[in-house]
Amino acid sequence: MRILRTSFIVLPLLLSACSFTTTTTSTSSQQLPEQEPSSETTKTEEVVTTEQVDLSTKNLDAKPQVTEELSQDELMSQLQKLDQLAQQNVEELETRLGHSIEKLELPLNSNQARTELQATVNQYESFNTMLTKEIIELDKRVENRRDHPSNGDILQLHLSAINIKKEKSFKAPALVGNWVRGESRVVKLTENFLVENAVSEPLNVTFTESYQIIINGKLIGTFAPTRSKYELEFDAPTADSSGTVSGTLKIRLESE
């Protein structure tokens, strides 16, 4: 009987101990914190990703450089345009300066070898660059004379009794304006300022650096800055050379 009673006492204790051990183990496993990935691993992944993006961007930006060679016809077309531009620049400079300048005279021959054509194109490009610089320098001189005129740098021009003879002939009112030495500009002669869409005619007047008056490309006269007033009759071709412009020209050279 004692043994039996002892068994009944010990058995519950054994069961309680087993239950306590199981519960402790389960609770310990639940309370363990989750392990975070190391910062070193994350940084490595970021560096790799950034390098991959940079390489990808560089590959997109890196485009093969292809030098396109112009054909014989394209070079000839370019050369003709450059020659036309050179003629315009030379004409403007000679008109505003009042004297001729050295021109570039090279053959425009489509039968030339491609290398020769390319060399001619390069020469015309350099020539036009030089002419453009000279025009810019001339513009600067004109502006300097306008702001700080010396004796004879400012000309007052008065046109009267103006007759335009062409398909639509008309008489224009008198015109008064100031020109700076080296300046060339176009004014408009109009039959009647008050009438809308009235007949008009452009007139290109130049006061050259050499003290010349040129109207529509025709030399009217040369005037010394030592004399302050001039008056003369003039005639010149119209801008399109289809008629004539005539009248009385009065000039007054302003002193300092």
Long-range contacts (C-beta under 8 A, 24 or more apart in sequence): 70-118, 72-110, 72-114, 72-117, 73-110, 75-114, 75-117, 75-118, 75-121, 76-108, 76-110, 76-117, 78-121, 79-108, 79-117, 79-120, 79-121, 79-124, 80-108, 82-121, 82-124, 82-125, 82-128, 83-108, 83-124, 85-128, 86-124, 86-127, 86-128, 86-131, 89-128, 89-131, 89-132, 89-135, 90-131, 92-135, 92-184, 93-131, 93-134, 93-135, 93-138, 95-184, 95-206, 95-208, 95-214, 95-217, 96-138, 96-182, 96-183, 96-184, 96-206, 96-208, 96-209, 97-138, 97-182, 97-208, 97-209, 97-210, 98-208, 98-209, 98-210, 98-211, 98-212, 99-210, 138-182, 138-209, 141-182, 141-209, 142-180, 142-181, 142-182, 142-183, 145-180, 145-181, 145-182, 146-180, 149-180, 149-254, 149-256, 150-256, 151-225, 151-255, 151-256, 152-181, 152-211, 152-224, 152-225, 152-226, 152-253, 152-255, 153-180, 153-181, 154-178, 154-179, 154-180, 154-181, 154-253, 154-254, 155-179, 155-180, 155-181, 155-207, 155-213, 155-223, 155-251, 155-252, 155-253, 155-254, 156-251, 156-252, 156-253, 156-254, 157-205, 157-207, 157-213, 157-249, 157-250, 157-251, 158-249, 158-250, 158-251, 158-252, 159-247, 159-248, 159-249, 159-250, 160-247, 160-248, 160-250, 161-247, 161-248, 162-189, 162-245, 162-246, 162-247, 163-245, 163-246, 163-247, 164-189, 164-201, 164-238, 164-243, 164-244, 164-245, 165-243, 165-244, 165-245, 165-246, 166-201, 166-238, 166-242, 166-243, 166-244, 167-242, 167-243, 168-199, 169-243, 170-199, 170-201, 172-201, 177-205, 179-205, 179-206, 179-207, 180-207, 181-207, 181-208, 181-209, 181-211, 182-207, 182-208, 182-209, 183-207, 184-214, 189-245, 201-238, 201-239, 201-245, 202-239, 203-239, 203-245, 204-239, 213-249, 213-251, 215-245, 216-245, 220-249, 223-251, 223-253, 225-253, 227-253, 228-252, 228-253, 228-254, 228-255, 229-253
